[in-house]
Amino acid sequence: MENKEIKFLQVQQIIESHEAKVSHLIAILQETQAVYGYLPKEVLTYIATAIGISPATVLGVATFYSQFSLIPKGKYIIRVCDGTACHVRGSEPIMMAVRKELGLTADKPTSDDLMFTLETVSCLGACGLAPVVVADEEVHGQMTPDGILEVIKKLKTAVTDN
Ligand code: FES
């Protein structure tokens, strides 16, 4: 069975486990996003049909909540804090270094190989460690442009080793 079919079967199981209830839509979307890493439009349409509401309604919910993404994200998410404390202590040069290294822009946050997605957040609640970056769920304080390039290098190596 192809990967695509396996994922689709998983979505069917998710819907079934929630008894196709409209009131469970958020949970269904969360679990579906965990399967795909994002919410493909055709899958949203399928979910809408399965639970008996319009695709526009499902799309509306998926676009309303920031936790959902309609575009594919990279395997590794790099979150650069750009809150006041981090901004003052140099989050901008860190972001620039990541963009340059991975060929990203403000409109293109995910690398072509789908390995990395760069996101900015407003405050990670660790201002004492500013500037802060979370890469692959790991928190790095007092980050520098060279430091983040080192982290990216390690993540790339981890992929090659697997
Ligand atoms: S501003 Fe970056 S952790 Fe608070």
Backbone and ligand atoms as CSV (ligand in chain L), in Angstrom:
chain,resi,resn,atom,element,x,y,z
A,1,MET,N,N,0.837,-1.198,0.000
A,1,MET,CA,C,0.000,0.000,0.000
A,1,MET,C,C,0.880,1.260,0.000
A,2,GLU,N,N,0.496,2.210,-0.805
A,2,GLU,CA,C,1.298,3.446,-0.879
A,2,GLU,C,C,1.131,4.306,0.367
A,3,ASN,N,N,2.161,5.098,0.620
A,3,ASN,CA,C,2.145,6.001,1.770
A,3,ASN,C,C,0.888,6.890,1.788
A,4,LYS,N,N,0.530,7.343,0.575
A,4,LYS,CA,C,-0.629,8.236,0.444
A,4,LYS,C,C,-1.910,7.534,0.915
A,5,GLU,N,N,-2.037,6.255,0.500
A,5,GLU,CA,C,-3.230,5.491,0.882
A,5,GLU,C,C,-3.244,5.224,2.377
A,6,ILE,N,N,-2.052,4.938,2.933
A,6,ILE,CA,C,-1.971,4.660,4.371
A,6,ILE,C,C,-2.440,5.888,5.156
A,7,LYS,N,N,-1.957,7.054,4.720
A,7,LYS,CA,C,-2.352,8.281,5.414
A,7,LYS,C,C,-3.856,8.507,5.315
A,8,PHE,N,N,-4.392,8.224,4.137
A,8,PHE,CA,C,-5.822,8.421,3.937
A,8,PHE,C,C,-6.632,7.495,4.848
A,9,LEU,N,N,-6.147,6.252,4.978
A,9,LEU,CA,C,-6.820,5.302,5.874
A,9,LEU,C,C,-6.775,5.795,7.310
A,10,GLN,N,N,-5.639,6.401,7.673
A,10,GLN,CA,C,-5.502,6.939,9.025
A,10,GLN,C,C,-6.543,8.037,9.273
A,11,VAL,N,N,-6.751,8.871,8.249
A,11,VAL,CA,C,-7.746,9.945,8.394
A,11,VAL,C,C,-9.139,9.336,8.576
A,12,GLN,N,N,-9.416,8.281,7.809
A,12,GLN,CA,C,-10.726,7.613,7.949
A,12,GLN,C,C,-10.905,7.096,9.383
A,13,GLN,N,N,-9.804,6.518,9.915
A,13,GLN,CA,C,-9.882,5.993,11.289
A,13,GLN,C,C,-10.084,7.126,12.304
A,14,ILE,N,N,-9.403,8.253,12.044
A,14,ILE,CA,C,-9.551,9.405,12.952
A,14,ILE,C,C,-11.015,9.850,12.980
A,15,ILE,N,N,-11.596,9.971,11.787
A,15,ILE,CA,C,-12.993,10.412,11.702
A,15,ILE,C,C,-13.910,9.413,12.425
A,16,GLU,N,N,-13.650,8.120,12.184
A,16,GLU,CA,C,-14.465,7.082,12.836
A,16,GLU,C,C,-14.326,7.150,14.355
A,17,SER,N,N,-13.073,7.347,14.824
A,17,SER,CA,C,-12.873,7.370,16.280
A,17,SER,C,C,-13.613,8.550,16.919
A,18,HIS,N,N,-13.925,9.550,16.125
A,18,HIS,CA,C,-14.697,10.688,16.648
A,18,HIS,C,C,-16.166,10.599,16.217
A,19,GLU,N,N,-16.542,9.424,15.723
A,19,GLU,CA,C,-17.923,9.150,15.291
A,19,GLU,C,C,-18.439,10.211,14.318
A,20,ALA,N,N,-17.523,10.750,13.513
A,20,ALA,CA,C,-17.860,11.758,12.487
A,20,ALA,C,C,-18.667,12.912,13.060
A,21,LYS,N,N,-18.365,13.282,14.313
A,21,LYS,CA,C,-19.143,14.352,14.959
A,21,LYS,C,C,-18.587,15.722,14.594
A,22,VAL,N,N,-19.490,16.613,14.203
A,22,VAL,CA,C,-19.088,17.981,13.857
A,22,VAL,C,C,-18.443,18.656,15.064
A,23,SER,N,N,-18.954,18.340,16.253
A,23,SER,CA,C,-18.414,18.964,17.476
A,23,SER,C,C,-16.974,18.527,17.741
A,24,HIS,N,N,-16.501,17.507,17.055
A,24,HIS,CA,C,-15.120,17.029,17.228
A,24,HIS,C,C,-14.199,17.532,16.112
A,25,LEU,N,N,-14.688,18.486,15.319
A,25,LEU,CA,C,-13.930,18.918,14.139
A,25,LEU,C,C,-12.489,19.352,14.479
A,26,ILE,N,N,-12.328,20.138,15.538
A,26,ILE,CA,C,-10.988,20.632,15.887
A,26,ILE,C,C,-10.049,19.447,16.180
A,27,ALA,N,N,-10.558,18.495,16.959
A,27,ALA,CA,C,-9.733,17.328,17.302
A,27,ALA,C,C,-9.398,16.531,16.034
A,28,ILE,N,N,-10.376,16.396,15.148
A,28,ILE,CA,C,-10.147,15.659,13.898
A,28,ILE,C,C,-9.058,16.370,13.080
A,29,LEU,N,N,-9.136,17.689,13.032
A,29,LEU,CA,C,-8.137,18.446,12.266
A,29,LEU,C,C,-6.755,18.332,12.917
A,30,GLN,N,N,-6.709,18.379,14.251
A,30,GLN,CA,C,-5.414,18.267,14.949
A,30,GLN,C,C,-4.763,16.924,14.641
A,31,GLU,N,N,-5.561,15.864,14.736
A,31,GLU,CA,C,-5.000,14.529,14.510
A,31,GLU,C,C,-4.626,14.329,13.041
A,32,THR,N,N,-5.415,14.924,12.149
A,32,THR,CA,C,-5.101,14.810,10.721
A,32,THR,C,C,-3.812,15.556,10.403
A,33,GLN,N,N,-3.641,16.717,11.042
A,33,GLN,CA,C,-2.405,17.473,10.808
A,33,GLN,C,C,-1.187,16.691,11.320
A,34,ALA,N,N,-1.401,15.927,12.402
A,34,ALA,CA,C,-0.288,15.115,12.927
A,34,ALA,C,C,0.114,14.041,11.907
A,35,VAL,N,N,-0.844,13.569,11.108
A,35,VAL,CA,C,-0.555,12.536,10.094
A,35,VAL,C,C,0.236,13.138,8.924
A,36,TYR,N,N,-0.214,14.295,8.430
A,36,TYR,CA,C,0.371,14.873,7.213
A,36,TYR,C,C,1.453,15.925,7.482
A,37,GLY,N,N,1.434,16.496,8.703
A,37,GLY,CA,C,2.345,17.607,8.968
A,37,GLY,C,C,1.709,18.931,8.571
A,38,TYR,N,N,0.591,18.867,7.878
A,38,TYR,CA,C,-0.205,20.029,7.498
A,38,TYR,C,C,-1.575,19.516,7.067
A,39,LEU,N,N,-2.446,20.410,6.615
A,39,LEU,CA,C,-3.780,19.969,6.217
A,39,LEU,C,C,-3.971,20.158,4.712
A,40,PRO,N,N,-3.803,19.089,3.929
A,40,PRO,CA,C,-3.996,19.211,2.485
A,40,PRO,C,C,-5.461,19.562,2.178
A,41,LYS,N,N,-5.668,20.423,1.175
A,41,LYS,CA,C,-7.029,20.888,0.858
A,41,LYS,C,C,-7.987,19.738,0.525
A,42,GLU,N,N,-7.476,18.735,-0.239
A,42,GLU,CA,C,-8.379,17.648,-0.640
A,42,GLU,C,C,-8.811,16.820,0.580
A,43,VAL,N,N,-7.945,16.759,1.592
A,43,VAL,CA,C,-8.297,16.018,2.800
A,43,VAL,C,C,-9.356,16.783,3.601
A,44,LEU,N,N,-9.244,18.114,3.583
A,44,LEU,CA,C,-10.260,18.929,4.266
A,44,LEU,C,C,-11.630,18.706,3.631
A,45,THR,N,N,-11.633,18.617,2.307
A,45,THR,CA,C,-12.900,18.378,1.597
A,45,THR,C,C,-13.471,17.016,1.994
A,46,TYR,N,N,-12.576,16.028,2.079
A,46,TYR,CA,C,-13.025,14.689,2.473
A,46,TYR,C,C,-13.631,14.708,3.876
A,47,ILE,N,N,-12.942,15.381,4.807
A,47,ILE,CA,C,-13.428,15.463,6.192
A,47,ILE,C,C,-14.813,16.123,6.213
A,48,ALA,N,N,-14.944,17.215,5.443
A,48,ALA,CA,C,-16.217,17.936,5.401
A,48,ALA,C,C,-17.342,16.996,4.962
A,49,THR,N,N,-17.100,16.250,3.877
A,49,THR,CA,C,-18.120,15.336,3.364
A,49,THR,C,C,-18.444,14.263,4.411
A,50,ALA,N,N,-17.382,13.741,5.035
A,50,ALA,CA,C,-17.573,12.641,5.993
A,50,ALA,C,C,-18.386,13.066,7.207
A,51,ILE,N,N,-18.225,14.322,7.641
A,51,ILE,CA,C,-18.978,14.724,8.843
A,51,ILE,C,C,-20.229,15.550,8.486
A,52,GLY,N,N,-20.437,15.715,7.175
A,52,GLY,CA,C,-21.696,16.318,6.723
A,52,GLY,C,C,-21.788,17.830,6.842
A,53,ILE,N,N,-20.673,18.523,6.662
A,53,ILE,CA,C,-20.745,19.992,6.613
A,53,ILE,C,C,-20.029,20.472,5.342
A,54,SER,N,N,-20.119,21.755,5.044
A,54,SER,CA,C,-19.554,22.226,3.779
A,54,SER,C,C,-18.028,22.357,3.870
A,55,PRO,N,N,-17.332,22.102,2.752
A,55,PRO,CA,C,-15.881,22.264,2.742
A,55,PRO,C,C,-15.474,23.684,3.149
A,56,ALA,N,N,-16.304,24.675,2.808
A,56,ALA,CA,C,-15.977,26.065,3.151
A,56,ALA,C,C,-15.941,26.258,4.665
A,57,THR,N,N,-16.845,25.568,5.377
A,57,THR,CA,C,-16.867,25.681,6.840
A,57,THR,C,C,-15.592,25.077,7.439
A,58,VAL,N,N,-15.219,23.906,6.933
A,58,VAL,CA,C,-14.004,23.248,7.445
A,58,VAL,C,C,-12.782,24.116,7.137
A,59,LEU,N,N,-12.746,24.648,5.934
A,59,LEU,CA,C,-11.624,25.514,5.540
A,59,LEU,C,C,-11.579,26.755,6.440
A,60,GLY,N,N,-12.759,27.276,6.745
A,60,GLY,CA,C,-12.847,28.448,7.622
A,60,GLY,C,C,-12.251,28.168,8.993
A,61,VAL,N,N,-12.558,26.996,9.549
A,61,VAL,CA,C,-12.019,26.630,10.869
A,61,VAL,C,C,-10.501,26.433,10.765
A,62,ALA,N,N,-10.077,25.748,9.707
A,62,ALA,CA,C,-8.639,25.453,9.547
A,62,ALA,C,C,-7.811,26.726,9.353
A,63,THR,N,N,-8.410,27.739,8.751
A,63,THR,CA,C,-7.645,28.976,8.540
A,63,THR,C,C,-7.764,29.930,9.737
A,64,PHE,N,N,-8.798,29.721,10.564
A,64,PHE,CA,C,-8.990,30.612,11.709
A,64,PHE,C,C,-7.945,30.372,12.793
A,65,TYR,N,N,-7.649,29.113,13.057
A,65,TYR,CA,C,-6.720,28.791,14.153
A,65,TYR,C,C,-5.278,28.722,13.643
A,66,SER,N,N,-4.407,29.455,14.359
A,66,SER,CA,C,-3.012,29.508,13.895
A,66,SER,C,C,-2.290,28.172,14.049
A,67,GLN,N,N,-2.835,27.269,14.861
A,67,GLN,CA,C,-2.179,25.954,15.035
A,67,GLN,C,C,-2.240,25.115,13.756
A,68,PHE,N,N,-3.154,25.485,12.846
A,68,PHE,CA,C,-3.288,24.694,11.619
A,68,PHE,C,C,-2.539,25.333,10.458
A,69,SER,N,N,-1.958,24.472,9.629
A,69,SER,CA,C,-1.249,24.970,8.450
A,69,SER,C,C,-1.795,24.293,7.201
A,70,LEU,N,N,-2.065,25.108,6.178
A,70,LEU,CA,C,-2.565,24.539,4.925
A,70,LEU,C,C,-1.450,24.319,3.917
A,71,ILE,N,N,-0.245,24.675,4.308
A,71,ILE,CA,C,0.881,24.416,3.422
A,71,ILE,C,C,1.865,23.488,4.132
A,72,PRO,N,N,2.577,22.669,3.345
A,72,PRO,CA,C,3.493,21.719,3.973
A,72,PRO,C,C,4.579,22.440,4.764
A,73,LYS,N,N,4.923,21.870,5.910
A,73,LYS,CA,C,6.018,22.431,6.702
A,73,LYS,C,C,7.202,21.488,6.641
A,74,GLY,N,N,8.363,22.036,6.974
A,74,GLY,CA,C,9.568,21.221,6.955
A,74,GLY,C,C,9.599,20.217,8.088
A,75,LYS,N,N,10.493,19.252,7.959
A,75,LYS,CA,C,10.662,18.237,9.015
A,75,LYS,C,C,11.055,18.912,10.330
A,76,TYR,N,N,11.918,19.915,10.227
A,76,TYR,CA,C,12.350,20.640,11.415
A,76,TYR,C,C,11.796,22.071,11.392
A,77,ILE,N,N,11.212,22.488,12.499
A,77,ILE,CA,C,10.709,23.860,12.608
A,77,ILE,C,C,11.723,24.663,13.426
A,78,ILE,N,N,12.153,25.783,12.863
A,78,ILE,CA,C,13.037,26.684,13.597
A,78,ILE,C,C,12.222,27.909,13.963
A,79,ARG,N,N,12.023,28.118,15.270
A,79,ARG,CA,C,11.234,29.273,15.721
A,79,ARG,C,C,12.172,30.308,16.322
A,80,VAL,N,N,12.254,31.441,15.659
A,80,VAL,CA,C,13.087,32.521,16.172
A,80,VAL,C,C,12.169,33.492,16.907
A,81,CYS,N,N,12.477,33.748,18.178
A,81,CYS,CA,C,11.661,34.690,18.938
A,81,CYS,C,C,11.999,36.110,18.492
A,82,ASP,N,N,10.943,36.850,18.176
A,82,ASP,CA,C,11.160,38.250,17.794
A,82,ASP,C,C,10.368,39.170,18.730
A,83,GLY,N,N,10.204,38.714,19.965
A,83,GLY,CA,C,9.606,39.581,20.987
A,83,GLY,C,C,10.585,40.701,21.304
A,84,THR,N,N,10.143,41.651,22.112
A,84,THR,CA,C,10.968,42.853,22.356
A,84,THR,C,C,12.373,42.496,22.859
A,85,ALA,N,N,12.442,41.682,23.909
A,85,ALA,CA,C,13.760,41.366,24.493
A,85,ALA,C,C,14.670,40.702,23.463
A,86,CYS,N,N,14.125,39.761,22.721
A,86,CYS,CA,C,14.942,39.036,21.732
A,86,CYS,C,C,15.299,39.946,20.560
A,87,HIS,N,N,14.347,40.805,20.173
A,87,HIS,CA,C,14.618,41.706,19.051
A,87,HIS,C,C,15.788,42.639,19.398
A,88,VAL,N,N,15.700,43.207,20.601
A,88,VAL,CA,C,16.743,44.137,21.038
A,88,VAL,C,C,18.105,43.441,21.099
A,89,ARG,N,N,18.091,42.174,21.467
A,89,ARG,CA,C,19.372,41.459,21.602
A,89,ARG,C,C,19.794,40.720,20.333
A,90,GLY,N,N,19.140,41.014,19.225
A,90,GLY,CA,C,19.670,40.515,17.950
A,90,GLY,C,C,18.983,39.341,17.291
A,91,SER,N,N,17.642,39.252,17.377
A,91,SER,CA,C,16.967,38.144,16.693
A,91,SER,C,C,17.008,38.316,15.169
A,92,GLU,N,N,17.030,39.582,14.717
A,92,GLU,CA,C,16.992,39.862,13.270
A,92,GLU,C,C,18.182,39.226,12.527
A,93,PRO,N,N,19.419,39.462,12.967
A,93,PRO,CA,C,20.548,38.829,12.265
A,93,PRO,C,C,20.489,37.304,12.282
A,94,ILE,N,N,19.863,36.743,13.330
A,94,ILE,CA,C,19.721,35.277,13.394
A,94,ILE,C,C,18.774,34.816,12.290
A,95,MET,N,N,17.641,35.537,12.175
A,95,MET,CA,C,16.669,35.205,11.135
A,95,MET,C,C,17.287,35.314,9.741
A,96,MET,N,N,18.055,36.389,9.553
A,96,MET,CA,C,18.706,36.611,8.245
A,96,MET,C,C,19.670,35.472,7.926
A,97,ALA,N,N,20.405,35.035,8.942
A,97,ALA,CA,C,21.384,33.956,8.734
A,97,ALA,C,C,20.664,32.672,8.326
A,98,VAL,N,N,19.516,32.406,8.970
A,98,VAL,CA,C,18.755,31.191,8.639
A,98,VAL,C,C,18.230,31.284,7.208
A,99,ARG,N,N,17.666,32.451,6.881
A,99,ARG,CA,C,17.114,32.631,5.526
A,99,ARG,C,C,18.194,32.434,4.467
A,100,LYS,N,N,19.343,33.041,4.721
A,100,LYS,CA,C,20.430,32.961,3.737
A,100,LYS,C,C,20.902,31.507,3.589
A,101,GLU,N,N,21.062,30.839,4.703
A,101,GLU,CA,C,21.568,29.457,4.684
A,101,GLU,C,C,20.608,28.513,3.956
A,102,LEU,N,N,19.293,28.739,4.165
A,102,LEU,CA,C,18.310,27.779,3.637
A,102,LEU,C,C,17.574,28.274,2.393
A,103,GLY,N,N,17.959,29.454,1.901
A,103,GLY,CA,C,17.316,29.991,0.695
A,103,GLY,C,C,15.873,30.379,0.942
A,104,LEU,N,N,15.583,30.957,2.100
A,104,LEU,CA,C,14.207,31.320,2.447
A,104,LEU,C,C,14.002,32.826,2.339
A,105,THR,N,N,12.742,33.222,2.274
A,105,THR,CA,C,12.386,34.643,2.307
A,105,THR,C,C,11.182,34.776,3.246
A,106,ALA,N,N,10.725,36.008,3.433
A,106,ALA,CA,C,9.553,36.227,4.286
A,106,ALA,C,C,8.333,35.492,3.710
A,107,ASP,N,N,8.265,35.389,2.368
A,107,ASP,CA,C,7.129,34.712,1.729
A,107,ASP,C,C,7.378,33.231,1.476
A,108,LYS,N,N,8.580,32.791,1.732
A,108,LYS,CA,C,8.896,31.374,1.484
A,108,LYS,C,C,9.580,30.816,2.741
A,109,PRO,N,N,8.768,30.400,3.727
A,109,PRO,CA,C,9.349,29.981,5.010
A,109,PRO,C,C,9.887,28.546,5.044
A,110,THR,N,N,9.563,27.760,4.003
A,110,THR,CA,C,9.978,26.351,4.024
A,110,THR,C,C,10.990,26.063,2.917
A,111,SER,N,N,12.047,25.327,3.263
A,111,SER,CA,C,13.087,25.021,2.273
A,111,SER,C,C,12.534,24.074,1.214
A,112,ASP,N,N,13.121,24.132,0.015
A,112,ASP,CA,C,12.630,23.326,-1.110
A,112,ASP,C,C,12.647,21.828,-0.808
A,113,ASP,N,N,13.613,21.393,-0.003
A,113,ASP,CA,C,13.697,19.961,0.310
A,113,ASP,C,C,12.771,19.557,1.454
A,114,LEU,N,N,11.932,20.508,1.904
A,114,LEU,CA,C,10.984,20.275,3.001
A,114,LEU,C,C,11.672,19.822,4.284
A,115,MET,N,N,12.905,20.249,4.477
A,115,MET,CA,C,13.617,19.888,5.707
A,115,MET,C,C,13.391,20.907,6.810
A,116,PHE,N,N,13.316,22.203,6.426
A,116,PHE,CA,C,13.229,23.244,7.451
A,116,PHE,C,C,12.113,24.250,7.164
A,117,THR,N,N,11.463,24.670,8.248
A,117,THR,CA,C,10.524,25.799,8.164
A,117,THR,C,C,10.946,26.820,9.210
A,118,LEU,N,N,11.033,28.071,8.774
A,118,LEU,CA,C,11.400,29.146,9.696
A,118,LEU,C,C,10.146,29.890,10.122
A,119,GLU,N,N,9.956,30.008,11.426
A,119,GLU,CA,C,8.812,30.756,11.947
A,119,GLU,C,C,9.318,31.793,12.943
A,120,THR,N,N,8.542,32.864,13.095
A,120,THR,CA,C,8.881,33.811,14.152
A,120,THR,C,C,7.763,33.776,15.182
A,121,VAL,N,N,8.125,33.961,16.422
A,121,VAL,CA,C,7.123,33.995,17.489
A,121,VAL,C,C,7.320,35.277,18.283
A,122,SER,N,N,6.269,35.687,18.993
A,122,SER,CA,C,6.372,36.997,19.638
A,122,SER,C,C,7.056,36.957,21.001
A,123,CYS,N,N,6.898,35.925,21.773
A,123,CYS,CA,C,7.677,35.794,23.016
A,123,CYS,C,C,7.552,34.363,23.487
A,124,LEU,N,N,8.682,33.755,23.774
A,124,LEU,CA,C,8.663,32.360,24.203
A,124,LEU,C,C,8.643,32.252,25.728
A,125,GLY,N,N,8.579,33.388,26.384
A,125,GLY,CA,C,8.516,33.379,27.845
A,125,GLY,C,C,9.848,33.072,28.505
A,126,ALA,N,N,10.923,33.259,27.776
A,126,ALA,CA,C,12.253,33.003,28.340
A,126,ALA,C,C,13.144,34.198,28.041
A,127,CYS,N,N,12.601,35.398,28.270
A,127,CYS,CA,C,13.294,36.636,27.870
A,127,CYS,C,C,14.690,36.755,28.485
A,128,GLY,N,N,14.886,36.154,29.666
A,128,GLY,CA,C,16.198,36.201,30.315
A,128,GLY,C,C,17.269,35.524,29.493
A,129,LEU,N,N,16.845,34.667,28.564
A,129,LEU,CA,C,17.808,33.927,27.724
A,129,LEU,C,C,17.962,34.557,26.337
A,130,ALA,N,N,17.353,35.734,26.142
A,130,ALA,CA,C,17.313,36.355,24.809
A,130,ALA,C,C,18.703,36.520,24.170
A,131,PRO,N,N,18.791,36.392,22.860
A,131,PRO,CA,C,17.729,35.964,21.935
A,131,PRO,C,C,17.543,34.442,21.934
A,132,VAL,N,N,16.281,34.045,21.877
A,132,VAL,CA,C,15.951,32.623,22.007
A,132,VAL,C,C,15.477,32.041,20.674
A,133,VAL,N,N,15.924,30.826,20.406
A,133,VAL,CA,C,15.484,30.096,19.219
A,133,VAL,C,C,15.089,28.689,19.664
A,134,VAL,N,N,13.975,28.195,19.132
A,134,VAL,CA,C,13.615,26.801,19.377
A,134,VAL,C,C,13.777,26.069,18.050
A,135,ALA,N,N,14.672,25.118,18.030
A,135,ALA,CA,C,14.912,24.359,16.799
A,135,ALA,C,C,14.629,22.896,17.080
A,136,ASP,N,N,13.733,22.304,16.310
A,136,ASP,CA,C,13.343,20.910,16.521
A,136,ASP,C,C,12.978,20.681,17.996
A,137,GLU,N,N,12.164,21.582,18.534
A,137,GLU,CA,C,11.643,21.506,19.909
A,137,GLU,C,C,12.705,21.737,20.982
A,138,GLU,N,N,13.922,22.023,20.606
A,138,GLU,CA,C,14.966,22.257,21.607
A,138,GLU,C,C,15.205,23.761,21.767
A,139,VAL,N,N,15.209,24.221,23.018
A,139,VAL,CA,C,15.361,25.652,23.273
A,139,VAL,C,C,16.844,26.022,23.340
A,140,HIS,N,N,17.210,27.063,22.578
A,140,HIS,CA,C,18.588,27.552,22.587
A,140,HIS,C,C,18.572,29.019,23.006
A,141,GLY,N,N,19.212,29.325,24.129
A,141,GLY,CA,C,19.271,30.710,24.594
A,141,GLY,C,C,20.546,31.388,24.121
A,142,GLN,N,N,20.554,32.723,24.229
A,142,GLN,CA,C,21.701,33.540,23.830
A,142,GLN,C,C,22.258,33.114,22.472
A,143,MET,N,N,21.336,32.952,21.557
A,143,MET,CA,C,21.707,32.469,20.215
A,143,MET,C,C,22.423,33.557,19.426
A,144,THR,N,N,23.220,33.114,18.477
A,144,THR,CA,C,23.929,34.028,17.573
A,144,THR,C,C,23.725,33.524,16.142
A,145,PRO,N,N,24.017,34.351,15.125
A,145,PRO,CA,C,23.900,33.860,13.748
A,145,PRO,C,C,24.792,32.629,13.510
A,146,ASP,N,N,26.014,32.654,14.010
A,146,ASP,CA,C,26.898,31.484,13.845
A,146,ASP,C,C,26.341,30.271,14.581
A,147,GLY,N,N,25.772,30.540,15.760
A,147,GLY,CA,C,25.223,29.453,16.578
A,147,GLY,C,C,24.083,28.740,15.870
A,148,ILE,N,N,23.194,29.506,15.239
A,148,ILE,CA,C,22.048,28.863,14.589
A,148,ILE,C,C,22.514,28.074,13.352
A,149,LEU,N,N,23.569,28.567,12.696
A,149,LEU,CA,C,24.084,27.818,11.537
A,149,LEU,C,C,24.653,26.479,12.006
A,150,GLU,N,N,25.238,26.494,13.177
A,150,GLU,CA,C,25.779,25.261,13.769
A,150,GLU,C,C,24.638,24.281,14.074
A,151,VAL,N,N,23.535,24.815,14.627
A,151,VAL,CA,C,22.376,23.975,14.948
A,151,VAL,C,C,21.815,23.360,13.656
A,152,ILE,N,N,21.704,24.172,12.604
A,152,ILE,CA,C,21.171,23.681,11.319
A,152,ILE,C,C,22.084,22.571,10.777
A,153,LYS,N,N,23.373,22.811,10.899
A,153,LYS,CA,C,24.345,21.817,10.413
A,153,LYS,C,C,24.146,20.481,11.140
A,154,LYS,N,N,23.951,20.559,12.446
A,154,LYS,CA,C,23.751,19.332,13.239
A,154,LYS,C,C,22.470,18.618,12.826
A,155,LEU,N,N,21.410,19.387,12.588
A,155,LEU,CA,C,20.145,18.763,12.191
A,155,LEU,C,C,20.284,18.100,10.825
A,156,LYS,N,N,21.034,18.761,9.937
A,156,LYS,CA,C,21.243,18.169,8.602
A,156,LYS,C,C,22.033,16.868,8.739
A,157,THR,N,N,23.035,16.878,9.600
A,157,THR,CA,C,23.848,15.679,9.813
A,157,THR,C,C,22.994,14.562,10.400
A,158,ALA,N,N,22.099,14.933,11.318
A,158,ALA,CA,C,21.237,13.925,11.947
A,158,ALA,C,C,20.412,13.217,10.886
A,159,VAL,N,N,19.972,13.976,9.863
A,159,VAL,CA,C,19.166,13.381,8.789
A,159,VAL,C,C,20.016,12.421,7.972
A,160,THR,N,N,21.243,12.866,7.642
A,160,THR,CA,C,22.112,12.025,6.824
A,160,THR,C,C,22.480,10.736,7.550
A,161,ASP,N,N,22.607,10.826,8.887
A,161,ASP,CA,C,22.987,9.647,9.667
A,161,ASP,C,C,21.861,8.629,9.785
A,162,ASN,N,N,20.586,9.107,9.609
A,162,ASN,CA,C,19.451,8.180,9.802
A,162,ASN,C,C,19.151,7.363,8.555
L,1,FES,S1,S,11.010,38.198,23.891
L,1,FES,FE1,FE,11.960,36.366,23.303
L,1,FES,S2,S,11.589,35.037,24.939
L,1,FES,FE2,FE,10.522,36.829,25.472
